[in-house]
């Protein structure tokens, strides 16, 4: 049984002073509809806050932030994210928040066209990963440690045979 709620004035003010983080830690995040810029708030809140102003897209030095269907999203087909947080700095609505860890909800997917898998020793994706999230064993597809990967896409940019695609995590 839960504790009785103190409806007095003091009880009300005491409840207001407690942090909301304990409540939000229990709630599950809303699944992403599309890849969002780093430091995007939860998807349900993001769709309400983002007004599609385009300031984040203009500020992105790598030109990977685009406005589609009135909301900011990431397209890493031709470049990577440097996690510079320029998009967050210019967001006027709070849809991108500095208090949220810089992370993109994408992970690399390795195809069988990988040179290492085809017995042509290649470790470019592993050496380009600054977080050491990619491990390579001889003649195997690279293995990803999803706990370390931040979705930046540096591995995809380094692969000259296009054997890496970024997919929703």
ROKEDO-155650 format. One line per 2 residues: number of its first residue (from 1); their letters; for each residue x, y, z of C-alpha. Coordinates in steps of 0.25 Angstrom, whole numbers, plus 2048, in hexadecimal, padded with zeros to 3 digits. Example, Ala and Ser with C-alpha at 12.3 -4.5 7.8 and 13.67 -1.06 7.14 Angstrom:
# ROKEDO-155650
1	as	831:7EE:81F; 837:7FC:81D;
# end
This chain:
# ROKEDO-155650
1	xx	800:800:800; 805:80E:7FD;
3	xx	807:818:808; 7FB:822:80A;
5	xx	7FD:82F:803; 7FE:83B:80D;
7	xx	7F4:845:807; 7F8:850:810;
9	xx	7FF:85D:80B; 80C:858:811;
11	xx	80B:84A:80A; 807:850:7FD;
13	xx	814:85A:7FD; 81C:84E:802;
15	xx	818:846:7F6; 81B:851:7ED;
17	xx	829:852:7F2; 82D:844:7EF;
19	xx	834:841:7E2; 82D:83C:7D6;
21	xx	839:833:7D2; 834:828:7DA;
23	xx	827:827:7D2; 82E:829:7C4;
25	xx	838:81E:7C7; 82C:814:7C9;
27	xx	826:818:7BC; 82A:811:7AF;
29	xx	82F:81A:7A4; 826:81C:798;
31	xx	82C:814:78B; 832:81E:781;
33	xx	82A:820:774; 837:824:76D;
35	xx	846:827:771; 846:834:778;
37	xx	852:83D:77B; 85B:83B:787;
39	xx	855:83F:794; 846:83E:78F;
41	xx	83C:83D:79B; 833:831:79B;
43	xx	82B:82F:78E; 81E:832:793;
45	xx	823:83F:799; 82C:842:78D;
47	xx	820:841:783; 819:84C:78C;
49	xx	825:855:78E; 82C:855:780;
51	xx	825:860:777; 82E:85D:76B;
53	xx	834:86A:76B; 841:865:764;
55	xx	84B:86C:76E; 851:85E:771;
57	xx	853:85B:763; 859:868:760;
59	xx	863:866:76B; 867:858:768;
61	xx	876:859:763; 874:84B:75D;
63	xx	867:84E:756; 860:841:75B;
65	xx	854:848:762; 848:84A:759;
67	xx	83A:84E:75B; 830:844:756;
69	xx	822:844:759; 823:850:762;
71	xx	82D:849:76B; 83C:848:76C;
73	xx	843:83B:768; 850:836:765;
75	xx	855:830:758; 863:82A:759;
77	xx	863:824:74B; 86E:82E:746;
79	xx	875:832:753; 877:830:762;
81	xx	873:837:76F; 87E:83D:776;
83	xx	875:83F:783; 879:84E:783;
85	xx	86C:852:789; 86B:85E:780;
87	xx	85C:85A:77D; 859:859:78C;
89	xx	85F:867:78E; 856:86E:784;
91	xx	849:866:787; 83F:871:78C;
93	xx	834:867:791; 83C:85D:79A;
95	xx	839:851:790; 848:84F:791;
97	xx	84D:850:79F; 85B:852:7A5;
99	xx	858:849:7B1; 855:83D:7A8;
101	xx	861:834:7A4; 866:836:796;
103	xx	861:82A:78F; 85B:826:782;
105	xx	851:81B:782; 858:814:776;
107	xx	862:808:776; 86B:803:76B;
109	xx	866:7F7:763; 871:7EF:75C;
111	xx	86E:7E8:74F; 875:7DC:749;
113	xx	87C:7E5:73F; 886:7E9:74B;
115	xx	894:7E7:746; 898:7E0:753;
117	xx	88D:7D6:752; 892:7D3:743;
119	xx	8A0:7D0:749; 8A6:7DD:745;
121	xx	8AC:7E2:752; 8A5:7F0:755;
123	xx	8A3:7F7:762; 89F:805:75E;
125	xx	892:805:765; 899:800:772;
127	xx	8A4:80A:771; 89A:816:76E;
129	xx	891:813:77A; 896:81C:785;
131	xx	88E:814:790; 894:807:78C;
133	xx	886:801:78A; 88A:7F9:77E;
135	xx	892:7EC:780; 898:7E4:774;
137	xx	89C:7D6:773; 8A3:7D1:766;
139	xx	899:7CC:75B; 88D:7D0:763;
141	xx	883:7DB:763; 886:7E6:76D;
143	xx	87F:7E5:77A; 879:7F1:781;
145	xx	878:7F4:790; 86B:7FC:790;
147	xx	86D:801:79E; 879:809:799;
149	xx	874:80D:78B; 86E:81C:78B;
151	xx	869:81B:77C; 873:825:777;
153	xx	875:81E:76A; 884:820:769;
155	xx	885:811:766; 87C:812:75A;
157	xx	884:81E:754; 891:816:755;
159	xx	88C:80A:74E; 890:80C:73F;
161	xx	888:800:73A; 87B:805:740;
163	xx	879:7F8:749; 873:800:755;
165	xx	866:806:756; 860:80E:762;
167	xx	853:807:766; 849:80A:772;
169	x	84E:805:77F;
# end
